[in-house]
Amino acid sequence: MSSPILVAVPADVHDHSNYRWHASPDTYLKALIRVAGATPVIVPALTDEMDLSVILERVDGVLTTGAASNVHPERFGVSPSPSFEPYDRDRDRLTERLIGESIERGLPLLAICRGHQELNVAHHGTLATEIQEIPGRMDHRAITHEDQRERYATRHDVAVTEGGLLASIVGPGPIRVNSLHRQAIDRLGDGLVVEASAPDGTIEAVSVAGAKAFALGLQWHPEFWAESDAPSAAIFEAFGAACRAYREQRG
Ligand SMILES: N[C@@H](CCC(=O)NCCCC(=O)O)C(=O)O
């Protein structure tokens, strides 16, 4: 059942059937409704054509989703190359604004996978690409499988930073997570705190030091198992509670 808590979800842009579509995967939307107790509002990636404040003044949180596309490397001072493709520059522009405004306004923010990477770039951090080719790094890519449940199956443990925001939500860890990414945080963004790491050192979760409200980036995908996996459910429940607290103080 939907609720008066509204959460903005930035759309990805896809071209098919002669149109440009602005869309978000339903797994994130269902986790918001069913576990966070929020109503998702998909925001079209038309940043230059709309006044985002009209949305930001009416929502109680922001969730930035995963996507197969990558943040354009020029956003973190790296020259484009095929190893950073595919791009979704409209999404880049939208999430840069949504992330910046949510931190500024104290709007709760849950940033997942590509969203986690966008959070790092928004704080002037950088991303490494094709990390499976870096000596000593694991292969974090999605497996090739027709069943999404197999693609999103848990793949490795992450060590949860003691005493941090994530530990306060899921407990001291370690927790087992899924993994569907070719890129990862390289240089940690200004003011970000590492909340979890993979065995190969990949930064798997961050928070924003001194944030006015809940602000958490996760490289894995809690949305997929949010109804059945305890840490995943706890993350979405905590995000929903933060959104409700925001709404109450907003009046
Ligand atoms: N493109 C980035 C972020 C990866 C990501 O968000 N994956 C989620 C879903 C992808 C899928 O279903 O294949 C990267 O590769 O690091």
The ligand as an SDF file (V2000), in Angstrom:
LIG
                    3D

 16 15  0  0  0  0  0  0  0  0999 V2000
   27.4060    0.8060  -14.6440 N   0  0  0  0  0  0  0  0  0  0  0  0
   28.0760    0.8450  -13.3570 C   0  0  0  0  0  0  0  0  0  0  0  0
   27.0720    0.6440  -12.2420 C   0  0  0  0  0  0  0  0  0  0  0  0
   26.5490   -0.7530  -12.2540 C   0  0  0  0  0  0  0  0  0  0  0  0
   25.1170   -0.8900  -11.8050 C   0  0  0  0  0  0  0  0  0  0  0  0
   24.4600    0.0610  -11.3800 O   0  0  0  0  0  0  0  0  0  0  0  0
   24.6060   -2.1140  -11.9690 N   0  0  0  0  0  0  0  0  0  0  0  0
   23.2270   -2.3620  -11.7240 C   0  0  0  0  0  0  0  0  0  0  0  0
   22.4630   -3.1300  -12.7360 C   0  0  0  0  0  0  0  0  0  0  0  0
   23.2000   -3.5940  -13.9240 C   0  0  0  0  0  0  0  0  0  0  0  0
   22.6100   -4.8260  -14.5890 C   0  0  0  0  0  0  0  0  0  0  0  0
   21.4850   -5.2350  -14.2610 O   0  0  0  0  0  0  0  0  0  0  0  0
   23.3320   -5.3630  -15.4280 O   0  0  0  0  0  0  0  0  0  0  0  0
   29.1720   -0.2180  -13.2620 C   0  0  0  0  0  0  0  0  0  0  0  0
   29.1990   -1.1150  -14.1170 O   0  0  0  0  0  0  0  0  0  0  0  0
   29.9860   -0.1520  -12.3110 O   0  0  0  0  0  0  0  0  0  0  0  0
  1  2  1  0
  2  3  1  0
  2 14  1  0
  3  4  1  0
  4  5  1  0
  5  6  2  0
  5  7  1  0
  7  8  1  0
  8  9  1  0
  9 10  1  0
 10 11  1  0
 11 12  2  0
 11 13  1  0
 14 15  2  0
 14 16  1  0
M  END
$$$$
